[in-house]
Amino acid sequence: MKRLILCALLAMAPSTLSAQTAGVTEGEMPAPHHKRTMEYALWYPAPQDSRTAPFGGNPVFRPVDVAVDTDPLPGRYPLVVMSHGLGGHYRSLGWLAAGLAQRGALVLAVNHPNSTVFDFDMQAGLQHWTRADDLRLALDHVLADPRFGPLIDPGRIGAAGFSYGGWTALSLGGVRGNLAGYRDHCATAPSGHCRDIAKGGADLAALDARAWDADHSDPRISSVVAIDPGLTYGLGAVNLASLTVPTLLIQLGSGDDRLDSTDISATGSNLTGLVPKARLIEIAPAFHFSVLPLCTEKGAMILEEENDDPVCTDPKGADRAAIHAQIIEVTARHLGLP
């Protein structure tokens, strides 16, 4: 395991090559496995003189400047399919998608039905295999798109994700689940996710073990980036045997700042010990939600007033902008971007 520890205040040197402007387009596609449509977004390199506008902001989170629905820059680019966390939204990772598009990649993301901030069902959302199906369908869709399909290099398609989305990326790369192992973890030494499942009235025993444990990989995926991935407890070597593509694991925080549900170290799920050929990046000081967008000046106060999770409050010494820059940099390097 190649292991590198980064301090969030010491940002890695950025690429010396000039970045492109990031363009973005949004749409919907049929999702027969959900019996409804599914929202998606595609970020892409755009000409540097493209007019940009704020995208994805709200009273809590700052927007990202992108060129909305502008023409893409002609070329041939790698594609990254990207998955948000449980209860998230593709816009919550817009800073990462835009950063990779500026480095010369197309980034395709969806709002996973049943597990977004506006469309949430804990029991249905635990059917993790539907998320892999979501991205597989979206990949088919964009490859067939007459405008963007010709821009994609089919030999350079990666999967990236955060938290629950990190698991989605890993499963597309070949990792197989172990429902019995996860149920045992929740029964004997439950992490926060187990408590969230119980609080949400969901039941792991009601899930289809064959579907949970099945192979949901996609042969088109040639690399994986998993940021604080979830669902990794209870796995064994047999569950990781098919993960043969280059893999980057990013762990956020240390000590009490590390979220127990996504702790992949030897004191957590030990995913790092099961994937010895993966590259591990540890970023501290940081915590799990340092991956969410930069917060507005009133963001933390709004969350406190609404008795919501303090996702705008980073650990002492953490710089969220620097953390984002580091994640963009190491992800771009892993994907072979300039």
Secondary structure, DSSP 8 states (H G I E B T S, - for coil): -EEEEEETTS-----SS---EEEEEEEEEEETTTTEEEEEEEEEEE-TT---EEES--SSB--EEEEET----SS-EEEEEEE--TTB-GGGGHHHHHHHHHTT-EEEEE--TTEETTEE-HHHHT-THHHHHHHHHHHHHHHT-TTTGGGEEEEEEEEEEETHHHHHHHHHHT----HHHHHHHHHHS--HHHHHHHHTT--GGGS-HHHHHS----TTEEEEEEES--S-TT--HHHHTT--S-EEEEEE--GGGS-GGG--STTTT-HHHH-TTSEEEEEES--GGGGS--B-TTHHHHHHHTT---TT---TT--HHHHHHHHHHHHHHHTT--
